[in-house]
């Protein structure tokens, strides 16, 4: 018993005849693959279907698992309110999953429900499944803004729960691929769109789930993907399982990628320990980076590690280079884990008596006081990459044409509101983006006029 099969499945509402009204015939390969997938699920006769969907409530730092006895939904928002889906939830599965000790270190549970109605990311796959088999209970899981490895870990816990309860479980990872495949598509074209779909389908066709963790966040964002986190949770549920992978279809007819792959569990596969391999790669990479860190970054890292482990603020070490002790400047300290920002705090102008003291104060703030992120924990310390930006003098400018996103950082000011964005950041490719993000950080409306300043930085990493 346990996870018997996994499915990667898209959820375009127009695939339903009552919604597509003939348009669905343009993705007939996807329809045929869906019917074949649903037939296979029916032959398994699962006790429980675990389904991850990007379209139920999603929090930045929490996985929501639907509570209660069950739920229902319809396709009224797609002008097909008469098409309805109703499910019963596997309450014992949910309770067991949420009571597992490991969940305490992984923010997941039944809190924070905003709507009991089923979303289309849930209903489209079940529409097909229900044509072949209905005697199952559902576990409905949302995604989060947490790193991909946390989604994988949630999948592992789902797999352990299925094993513990002796359930016959099929896992459905609901999600489209890129939404930016064609200029005439709903979200336009980005070159990363076709690149993402090609790479993702190659990974999923092979069942090479560990590679899902290596997709850069900014690449996924530019591609406009929908289901990557769903696929990663499924990968975790199939951790250390031998699977027979089969790609049934891929289409991008409407400018959105629809891929269907199925995974039949064939037994244990201890060599498919993708999480362990990934974490070893991360530790090795960080260790190599640490060997190359200069005095600025070493001081920031020492500060963070001491503060996280003891709560104490270090004193400026005696061996600190003179340039960190005698100069003053604004400093930003940035912390990343698995390529994702975990904290960034700094000062535009010097506040402390030296750059060294500035680094110490801002490193502590980045690790513990950046309201956008949870504080750094001791278990994360060997996975962190750290950079230190020392700011040069600011210069007022009268036009955005004097900015360069690679060379200059920007400061925007409107009255008492002031926002800053560092230069040469991943995912910030234009001056317009740079100014817009700086305005949002300051709480300034995008259409408001602002005073612009630019500055250069020396980046240490």
HELIX and SHEET records of a PDB file:
HELIX    1   1 UNK A   13  UNK A   15  5                                   3    
HELIX    2   2 UNK A   17  UNK A   20  1                                   4    
HELIX    3   3 UNK A   23  UNK A   27  5                                   5    
HELIX    4   4 UNK A   28  UNK A   44  1                                  17    
HELIX    5   5 UNK A   76  UNK A   78  5                                   3    
HELIX    6   6 UNK A   91  UNK A   99  1                                   9    
HELIX    7   7 UNK A  101  UNK A  105  5                                   5    
HELIX    8   8 UNK A  120  UNK A  129  1                                  10    
HELIX    9   9 UNK A  148  UNK A  165  1                                  18    
HELIX   10  10 UNK A  191  UNK A  206  1                                  16    
HELIX   11  11 UNK A  209  UNK A  214  5                                   6    
HELIX   12  12 UNK A  217  UNK A  223  1                                   7    
HELIX   13  13 UNK A  228  UNK A  237  1                                  10    
HELIX   14  14 UNK A  274  UNK A  292  1                                  19    
HELIX   15  15 UNK A  295  UNK A  310  1                                  16    
HELIX   16  16 UNK A  322  UNK A  326  1                                   5    
HELIX   17  17 UNK A  355  UNK A  368  1                                  14    
HELIX   18  18 UNK A  378  UNK A  383  5                                   6    
HELIX   19  19 UNK A  400  UNK A  402  5                                   3    
HELIX   20  20 UNK A  431  UNK A  442  1                                  12    
SHEET    1   A 6 UNK A 137  UNK A 142  0                                        
SHEET    2   A 6 UNK A  48  UNK A  53  1                                        
SHEET    3   A 6 UNK A 168  UNK A 174  1                                        
SHEET    4   A 6 UNK A   2  UNK A   9  1                                        
SHEET    5   A 6 UNK A 258  UNK A 268 -1                                        
SHEET    6   A 6 UNK A 241  UNK A 251 -1                                        
SHEET    1   B 2 UNK A  63  UNK A  64  0                                        
SHEET    2   B 2 UNK A 108  UNK A 109  1                                        
SHEET    1   C 2 UNK A  70  UNK A  75  0                                        
SHEET    2   C 2 UNK A  80  UNK A  88 -1                                        
SHEET    1   D 4 UNK A 340  UNK A 346  0                                        
SHEET    2   D 4 UNK A 331  UNK A 337 -1                                        
SHEET    3   D 4 UNK A 384  UNK A 391 -1                                        
SHEET    4   D 4 UNK A 457  UNK A 460 -1                                        
SHEET    1   E 4 UNK A 395  UNK A 397  0                                        
SHEET    2   E 4 UNK A 451  UNK A 455 -1                                        
SHEET    3   E 4 UNK A 409  UNK A 414 -1                                        
SHEET    4   E 4 UNK A 417  UNK A 421 -1                                        
END                                                                             
